């Protein structure tokens, strides 16, 4: 039997997990459009102010307002009041603990995009804060240590 015959025999006709019970399907529904993903990316980079996000990603004001409200409702972002001298109170949008847990998703998308859409040329280096060693997203055994996000820093490439 050839390899292609074996592959055909091992192909499934149905997914083993129904869509409404699949974490990936549920998460993709939550972050279903490019604007939501780009806003999370901005927050991951530390961009927290409305106007800064708008300028960076070129999003219409009404769309940004609606998506930020949604991300706060979903507990991905938190609103933090700030006030510059002589100005009214405004709000910054920062990642919540739940939002920070999306970091690996964002990093995995970056890693994949750099490899397949940018000919392997990365815009940032992901490094261990203590050793300076390069990091990449991957699977680890359940009982192995992972590098906590607090030990990671992002260094733009020049």
N, C-alpha and C positions, 0 to 999 in steps of 0.2 A: 504494500500500500504506500503511495507517495505522500509526501508532507502535505500537499494541498488536499488530498483525500482525507487525511487525518484531521486537518483544520475544519473541513466541511462537516465531519462527523461530530466534532466538539463544539460547533457553533450552536448557540441557543436560539430558540425561536421566540422565547419570552424572557424578560428580565426576572431574576430570582427575587427582586425586591419591588413591590408596587411603588409607583411614583409618590403616592401620598405617605409612604413610610420611609422614603429614601432621604437621608440627610443632604446629599448633594442636590437633589431635586428641590427640596424645601429651601435650601440656601440660595439656589439660583433664582428661585421665585422672589426671594427677599431682595436680592441685588440684581434685579432683572434688566436694568438698562445701563447704558454706558455712563450716563451722568452720575448715577449712584456710585458706580465703581470708581469713577474719576474723583468724586468728592471724598470717598474713603481714602484713595491714594493721596490726595492733598493733605488730609488729616494725618495720614501715616508719615508724611514728610514734615509735619509740624505746621503746615499752613492752616490757620484757624479762623482768620477774619473773612467775613463775607466778601468784601471787595477784592481781597487778595485771591480768594478762590475763583471768583468770577473772572478776574483778569487772567489768571493762569490757564483756565480751561475753556474760556470763551463761551460760557453758558449764559443763556438769557436769564435776566433777573427773576422772572416769574417761575421759571423752572428751578432755579437754585433755591428760591424760597420754599417751594413745594417739596423738593427733595430733602432739604435740611430738616424741615418739619417732620417728614417721614422718618428720616434716620434718627432723630431724637425720639420719636414715638417708638421706634424699634429698639431703642436703647443701644444703638451703635455709636451715636455721638451724644455728648452732653453740652448744654449751653453754659458758658461761664461769662458772667458779667464783667465788663471792664469799662473804664472811663478814662479817656485822655484829658489832660488839663484843659478846662474851658469847653469841653464837648459833652454831649449827652451820653448817657449810658448806652453801650452797645454790647453785643454778645459775640464771643468767640465760640467756635465749635471744635471740640476736642474729642478724641477717641475715648470712649468708656472702656471699662475692662472687657466688655463683650466685643467692642470694636477692635481693641488691641489684639484680641484673639484671631482677628482676620489677617494679621500681619503675614502669617505663613501663606495664606491664600494669595495676597498681593505679591509677596516675594516669589511664589511659585509661578504666577502669571508673568512677572518680570523675567524670571529665569527662562521660561519657555519662549517668551517674545524675543528676548535677546538672542537665543539660540536659533530660532527659526524665522524671525522677521527682521532681524538686524545683523544677520551673518555672523553671529557670535560676538558682536561688539556690545558690551554692556555700558550703560551710562553711569552706573554706580558700582562700587565695590561694597559687599556686605562682609563686615569684619568682626571678629571677636574683640571686644573692648579690652580684655586683659592681654591677650597674646598678639593681637594684630593679624591672626591667621584668617585667611579667606574662608567664608562659609557659603554653603548652598543648601537649598531645601532638599530634603530626602526623608526616607523612612528610617525609623530607628526601632530597635527591639523595645518592647513595652517596659522592660526592666532596666533600660539604659538611660543614662543621664542625657538630657537635652540641653542645649545652650539657651538659657532664659533670654527673653527679649531685652531685658535690662542689661545684659552683657553684650549686646549687639549695637554697633553703630554703622551708620550709612555714610560713605565717603564718596562724594561726586568725583568722577574721573575728569581729568583735564584734557 
